[in-house]
Structure formats: C-alpha cells, structure tokens
C-alpha cells in the first residue's frame, strides 16, 4: 500500500484522475467501487467519517476513474485527518486498500464566492 499525504484549503474543490494497471497494461475496473474515507481518528466508525465519497469510473475498460472532493466535502475545521482509498472489485470477493495517508485541511483567506 502506498502512503500519500496532501493538503487542500478549506472549502476548495479537489480532483484527481486514478489509473489502474498492471504489467500487462490497463485493468478493466467494470463494476468496481473506489471509496475515499477521511476520519479524525482511525478508530472512528465509517458513519462518523468527515469525508466519505466514491470515485466516478470514467473509462472502465481502460482502468480510469476520477476522485472528486467538493466544496462541501472540504468545508471542515482546519486539521489533519487520516484517509484511505479502498477498492472493492465487481465480485466483492477482493477488497484492497490501495493508498492511505493524511489530508490536511488548511485555513483559507478568501471566504466569499463573488
């Protein structure tokens, strides 16, 4: 599992494309669920997660998905939260956490939207 830490300013959007492949090329991710969950403490229940979103599969046969955090998702008190990204295959037989780390929500300066 990879560890990736990142920062985002409170109330901002964040989007990243995800690509799944192996030595033979892209992996077909048809029917997969790709779940992003961020919590204050690792022991918090999923129901208490600060962020819980699913990635959108954009090109399943070529292993492409997009993970997006909205303004609402990131409108959290400035702090560091732990997160992971977990995949659940179409058969639900395989579940794998592929990345984890810390997401730090930073204070923003501009609070207006116009």
C-alpha positions in Angstrom: 0.0 0.0 0.0 1.2 3.5 -0.9 1.3 6.4 1.5 0.4 9.8 0.1 -0.1 13.0 2.2 -1.7 16.1 0.7 -3.1 19.5 1.7 -6.2 21.3 0.5 -7.6 24.7 1.5 -10.8 24.6 3.4 -13.9 24.8 1.1 -12.0 24.2 -2.1 -12.6 21.5 -4.7 -10.0 18.8 -5.4 -10.0 16.3 -8.2 -7.5 13.6 -9.3 -7.7 11.0 -12.0 -6.9 7.5 -11.0 -5.4 4.9 -13.3 -5.4 1.2 -12.6 -2.9 -1.0 -14.5 -0.5 -4.0 -14.1 2.5 -5.2 -16.1 0.1 -6.1 -19.0 -1.5 -2.6 -19.2 -4.8 -1.2 -18.1 -7.0 -3.2 -15.7 -10.7 -3.4 -16.5 -12.5 -1.9 -13.5 -16.0 -2.5 -14.6 -18.3 -2.8 -11.5 -15.6 -1.7 -9.1 -16.3 0.6 -6.1 -13.5 3.0 -5.3 -14.1 4.5 -1.9 -12.4 7.5 -0.2 -12.9 7.9 3.5 -11.3 10.5 5.8 -11.7 10.5 9.6 -10.4 12.3 12.7 -9.2 9.0 14.3 -8.6 5.6 12.8 -11.0 4.1 15.3 -13.9 6.3 14.3 -16.8 4.4 12.7 -17.4 4.9 9.0 -20.7 6.6 9.9 -18.7 9.3 11.7 -16.3 9.9 8.7 -15.6 13.5 7.9 -15.5 12.7 4.2 -16.9 9.6 2.5 -17.1 9.7 -1.3 -16.9 7.2 -4.1 -14.8 7.8 -7.2 -16.6 8.0 -10.6 -15.4 5.4 -13.1 -14.8 7.3 -16.3 -13.4 4.6 -18.6 -13.8 1.2 -17.0 -12.1 -0.9 -19.7 -9.0 1.3 -19.6 -8.9 1.4 -15.8 -9.7 5.1 -15.4 -11.7 6.8 -12.6 -11.9 10.3 -11.1 -11.9 11.1 -7.4 -13.5 14.4 -6.6 -13.9 16.3 -3.3 -16.5 19.1 -3.4 -16.6 22.4 -1.6 -18.9 20.8 0.9 -16.6 17.8 1.4 -13.6 20.0 2.3 -15.6 22.5 4.5 -14.0 21.1 7.6 -12.2 22.7 10.6 -8.5 23.1 9.7 -6.8 20.0 10.9 -5.1 16.8 9.7 -7.4 13.9 9.0 -6.4 10.3 8.2 -7.8 8.8 5.0 -7.6 5.8 2.7 -8.8 4.7 -0.7 -10.2 1.2 -0.9 -11.3 -0.7 -3.9 -14.0 -3.4 -3.9 -14.0 -5.5 -7.1 -17.1 -6.3 -9.0 -17.4 -9.7 -7.4 -16.9 -8.2 -4.0 -14.5 -11.0 -3.3 -11.5 -8.8 -3.4 -11.2 -5.7 -1.2 -7.9 -3.8 -1.1 -6.8 -0.5 0.5 -4.5 1.0 -2.2 -3.4 4.2 -0.6 -3.6 5.9 2.8 -2.2 9.0 4.5 -3.1 12.3 5.9 -5.2 15.0 4.3 -4.6 18.4 5.9 -7.3 21.0 5.6 -5.8 24.5 5.6 -7.4 27.7 6.6 -8.5 29.8 3.7 -8.1 33.6 3.3 -10.9 34.3 0.9 -14.3 33.2 2.2 -16.5 35.0 -0.4 -17.6 33.4 -3.7 -18.2 36.5 -5.7 
